[in-house]
């Protein structure tokens, strides 16, 4: 379902709207594979730094992954352009929206127009829910590009269409959320008078948490086994946000809601991604995610994933600490990696100085985890600290990072070298060329990787508001869509040439 995320995160266009968490938000699951895992329960030392030699070896391993698909039977390797599987309607819509999001002169007024619709007090003319013309225009363009549906039925149908295109599943989040304004100290969105019925409100101590719980339970109705639920924990309101600010676990009511979701997901074969958020809250979010992993991530299977942002300088040490906890307590670490999405609102000193440093950090973490040598665990240098059980989710819109991770994983499994299960994710309506390119990277058995699309669902005004909030959170990357636009143009021209050459 960015950053998702995110997180993501990465290059985020108007299409990056959806990510939020989502990329951040942004995903992901019990991933199938013959990957070798080892779990150490005796390591109690928390490693907070990475040795430069480890980083260097990880970079070499990542860069040495071959740039060609491993040799397989020719019937297993597609020779078609990656975007050739896209339906024509999806292709043209993506081309239109990518063109708008790539030009500031078109993007800025488009966002202002959407903001006008979201905040309009009109009862009919400018009401996106009541005016059928406005509703229909938005539904066939921006909504269908980034969102799955306004109802459970619509969402299920969209999810199936994505799976029919070859995707393993979706990462889904609920668009209706608590948006807490830390300046006014007020919450907006779901609340006491929103989704809680009278009986529920009477027995809970925090109606915002109850509304958040009900919204996520409703989201679970839209997805099935193999899909992923993405949760933005601060969406549960002020009491949760305040706890996270102090680095504490959320109130018991919130923990109970998370445990309820985790239990249902484990029973149904669904995974949960805990989205990364501002560093103002992240310590508390990390603690919460680790508690969920302790409860649900056993027997080499990750039900719960935490999201880590590679653009933060401290991320390698945080991952090392969490690897130590996984090794000590015997649970599987669900590791979803994004680049990051809060660069304009975070303390700049916490973030890498250059985008190249962020790329290197991202790729080094991926390579270290895939080679099972990272943070003082695994590898010849750390034989006393076996690498713990980990499942990796690469949430990236960066083509090079995604494809090299896939090729490194293929290379190691084919050579019988230890690695970890891996899956990939991009936002719905974004980086389709990367997503479909990944699906073409089949292993020696003709199996494609597990690739997910991250999305949101809900009624029109809720989703548009959600997308706008994600646009604000990711506004530093809104115009970085040149590669995607180029790929869409090339595919459109290819189809036109084919049509007129008949």
N, C-alpha and C positions, 0 to 999 in steps of 0.2 A: 502497500500500500504505500528524500527526500528529504525526512525527512524529512511520511517519510519519509529523504531525507533522505537526504539529507541528507537535518539533517537534514545533507542528502548531505550548503552541502556540496555543491558542485555548480555546474552551469544551470541556473534556473531561469526560465523565461516566464512569460505570462503563464506558460505551462507549469513553471515552478511554483505557481500559486498554490497548487494542490499540496505541495509537500508539507509544509509546516513541520509537522512532526515527522508528518508523513513523512519528512525526510528527512527531513529529519525524519520526520516521520519519519518516515519512514520508517525489518521483516524477518528470523523466520524459522523454521520448523524442525521437525524430525526429518533430516534430509537423508535420503537413501544413498547408499554407497558402500563400497568395500573398504573404506578408509580405516586405517589402523588407529586406535585410540588407546591410551594408557592413562590410568588415574592413580595418582599418588595421594595417600591419605595421611602421610606422616610429615609432610613439609609444613613447618609453621613459621618460617621466616618470610616476612613481607619484603619483596624486592621493589624498590622505588625508582631504580635507574636502569638504563640499558647500557651495556658496554658498547663502545664505538665499534669494536670488532664484530659484534653481533649485527649491528646495523649495516655495516659494510657487507657482510656475508649475505644478509637478506636482500640487499640491493642487487648483488651479483646474481643471486638465485632468481630474482624477479626479472631482471633484464635478460638473463640467459634463456628464459622460456622461449621456445621457437615461435616465429611469426607465421608459421604455416600450420594448417590443421594436420594432425597426425594422419599417417597413411591408413586408409581403411578401404573397404570395398567401395567401388565408385558409386554404387547405388545408395550409399549412406551419406554421401557428401553432395550437398546442393550446389549447383552451379548457377542458380538464379540470384539476381540482386536481392539483398536482404529485404527491401521494402516491397518486393514483388508480391508478397502474400497479403498485403494490406488491401482491403476492399476499396474500391474507387472513391466512395463517399468519404471514408475515413482519411484517405490520402489528400483529397482536395480540401477538406476541412482543416487538416493539419497544416497544409501549405498556406492557407489563408491566415490562420492564427499565428503561425510562425513568422509570416511576413509582417504582420502587425507588431508582434512582440520584438522584432529585430530592428525596428525603426522608432526612435524616440518620438518623432513627430506624430506617429500614429498611436504609439503605446500610451503616452501620457493622457491624451484626450479620451482614449478608450477606458482607462482606469477611472478617470473623473466621471465619465458617464455611468459606469457600473456603481461607483460610490453614490451617485445621485439616486439611482434606483433603489439601492439598499437603504438609504437614509430618508427616502421620500415619505412624507406623511400623507400622501395622496391615498384616497380610499378606492380609487379605480384607475384613473388615466395612467399614472406612473406606478401603479401597484403591480409588481411582477407576478403576484399570485392571482390577481383578479382580472387583469387586462389580458385577454387571450392573444392579442397581437404581440405585445411585449414579451409575454411568457413564451410564446412559440418561437420568436426570434432568438431569445437567449437559450432556449432549450436545444434548438438545432445547431447552435454554434458553441459557445463557451461551455455550457452545461454538459452537453454530450461529449465534448472533448476531454473534460477532466473529471466528470462525475459518473457514477454508475446508474443512479435512478432515484426517483422521488418516492418510491414505495418499495416494499420488500419484493414484490413481484417483478418490477422493473429492474431492480438491482440484481436479482437472481438471473434474469435473462441476459443482462450485460455481462455478468461474470461468466456465464456459459459461452458467450460469444468470444470472450478473451481466451478462454480455455481452448475453444475450437481453433484458434489461431496458433496454438502450440504452447501457450503459457501454462506453467504448472498450476497457478492459481492467482488469487488477488490478496493484497494487503488492504484491508478495509477499515476506515475510521468513520465515526459519526460526525457529521458537519455541525450539528447543534451542540454548542459547547459553552462553558462558562468563560467569558473573556474578562479577566480581572484587571481593572485600571489601577495601577499602583500609585498614580498621582491623586486620583479622587478617592482612593480606598473603597471603591464600589465595584460590584460584580455585575456583569451584563450577560444576557443569554438565558440559559436554563436557570431556574431559580425556584423559590418557594411556590410561586403561582404557575409554574410551567408544567412539568411532567409528573409531579407527584400527586397521587390522588389523596383525598382527605384522610383515609385510613393510614396510608403510608406515612404521610406527613405527621400524623399524630404519634407515631411510634419511633421515629428517628430523631436524632438530635441535630442533624444538619440536612436540610432539604436539598441543598446543592449537591451533596454527595449522593443522595438517593436518586436525584434526577440523572446524575452522571451514570450511576449504576444501571438504571432502567434504559438509558440510551444505548449503553454498550450491550445489554442483554438483547435489545432490539436488533442491534447490528449483527449479533451472532445468528439471528434468524435468517440473515441474508447470505451467509457463507456456509461452506460444508467442509468435510474432511479434506485436509491438505491446504486449506486456506489459512490466512493469518489475520488476527485482530490486532490493530494498532491502537494504543491508548495514550492519550495525552493527559497525564495525571493531574496537572494543575488546572485542567478543565473542571475538576470537581469543586472548585471554589476557594474562598478565602482561607478557611481553616487549614486546608491541605497546603496551600501556597505558603502560609505563614510557618507551618511546620518544616517545610522544605527549606525555607530561608535560613533556619537555624541548623540545618544539616540533620534534622531529626526524621524519624519515621512519621508517616501521617497518622491522624487519629484512628482509633480502633475501628470505627465505622468504615473508614476507607480501606483499611487492611482487610476487614471482613469482606468488603465488596470485591477487592482484588483476589482474595482467596476463592470466593465464589466463582468468579470468572475463570480463574485458573483451573478449578475443579471441572467445570463444564467443558472447557477447552480440551483438557486432557482426556476426558471421556469421549469427546467427539473427534479427536485427531486434529484439532486446530491449535495453532501456536499463537503466542502473544508477543508483540514487540512493544517495549516501553520506550516511548520517544524521548530523545534528548531535548533539553530546553535551555534556557538561559543559565549561565553559571551561577546566577543568583539563587537558583533552585537545585542545581544539578547534584550537589552532594547528597541531599535528602532523597532525590530520585534514584541515585545509584544505590544507596542503602536499601531502598524499597525493592529495587529490581533484584539485588543479591538475595534478599530474604525470600522473594518469590522463587528464585532459582533453587535455593536450598530446599524448598518444599516440593517443587515439581520436577526439577531437572535431574533425573536419575536413570541408571541403566544405559548411559551413553546417549540419551535422547534429551534434546533441549525443547521444552515446551515454552519457556520464557527467554526472550532475548533482551539485553540491554543495548542501548545505542551509544556509540563512542564517536566523538568528533575529532578527526585527525588534524584540524587546523589549530587545535589547542596544544601548546607546548608540553603540557603535563600529561597528555593522553597516554603515551607509552608507559609512564610510571603507574597511571591508574589501571591500565590493563594488566600490568605486572602484579599489582596488588590483588586484583580480582582473580588472576590465575593462581596466586598463592592461596586465596580463600577456597577456590575450587579444588585445589590439590589437598588442602588440609581437611576440608569437610566432605570431599567425595561427591561433589555434584558436577554436572556438565555446565560449562560456561557458554551461554548463548551470546555471541559477539556479533553485533551488527555494526558495521563501520561506514560512516559517512564522512564527508569533508567538513561540513559545518555550515550554519545558516544564520548566525547572529552577529556577523562581523561588525555591523554598524552600531549595535547596542551593547556589545561586550567591552570590557576593559581591553584596549588594544594591546597592552603589554602581555596579555595572556595568549595572544595569537601569534603564529609564526610571522616573521617579518616579510616574507615574500610568498607568492603563490607557488613558486618552485619548491620552497621548503615544505609547504603543505602537501604538494604532490609526492615529494620524497618520503614524507612521514607516512602518508597513506599507503604507498606502495611497499614501504619497508615493513609496516605492520602486517599487511596481507601476506607478503612473502615469508615473514617470520612465523606466522600462524600456520600457513600451508606446509612449511618445512618442519614444523613442530620444534622450533628453536627460537624462543623469544622471552625476554624479561627475566633471564636467569634460569629458565627451564628448558630442558631438552638439549639436543646437540651434543657433540663430543666434549664441549667445555663444561657441561653441567650434567654429567651422568648421574650425580647423586640426587638431582632434582628432575625426575621424569616429567615430561610434558603432560599436563592434566587433560581431561576430556574436554574438548571444545568443538562447537559447531559455528561455522563462519557464514555470515551473510554480507556479501559485498553489495552495498547500496551505492551505486555510482552511475553518473551520466557521462563519465569520462571513458571514451571508447578504449583508449590504450590500457588504462588500469583494469577495466573489466575483462578484455580479451586476453591480456597477459596472465591475469589470475586464472582464467579458465585453462589456458594452455599449460601453465605450471602445474595445475592440478592433474591434468591429463598425463603430462610427462611423468609425474611422480607415481601415479597409480599404474601406469603402463610398465614402469621400471621396478615396481614392487617396493617403492620407497614409502615410508610412513607419511601420512598427511591427515587432513581432517575433512569432514563433509562440508560442502560449500554450496551456496545458492546465491542468486543475483536478483536485483530489483531496480526498477525505474518507475517513475511516475506515469500514470495513465495520461496519454496525450503528449508525452514528452520523450525524447530520445528513443523513438521507435527503431531507428536505424541501429542503435546500439543493442536494443533488446532482440531484434530479429537476427542480427549478426551473431549474437551469443547462441541463439537456438540452432544456428548452422554449425556450431563448433561441436561436432559429435565425437564421442570417444571411439575406441577400437571396437566396441560392441554395437556401435550405431546409436548410442544413447545420447540425447541432447541434455544439456544442463538444466537445472531447475531455475526457471526465470519467472519472476512475478511482476505484476503491475500493481502499483500502489494508488489507491483512489479513495474517494469519499462518497457518501450518499446522504440524502435528505431532501426536503422540499426546496423549491427554487430559491427563496429569499435567504434561507439558512446557508445553502451551498455558496451562493454568490458572496455573502458576507464572509464565509469561511475562506474563500479563494482570495478575497481582498486582504484579509488579515495575513494570509500566507505571502501575498505579494509584498506587503509592507515588511514582513520579517526577512524576505529574501530579495529586497529591492536592489541590493548591490550587484546582483547577478542577472537582473531581469533582461538585459539586452545581449547576453552572451549566447546567441543561438545561431551563429553563422554556419557552423558545421552541419547542424540539423537542417537548416533552411536549404543549404546546398544539396544535401542528400535528397530532400523532398523534391526539389526542382529537377534533379537528374532523373528521378524515378518517373515524374510526371512527363518529362520530355521523352523518356524511353517508351512509355505507353502510347504517347501521341504518335511517335514515329512508327510504332508497331501497328497502330490503328490505320494510318494512312498509307502504309506500305503494302497492305493487303490487296 
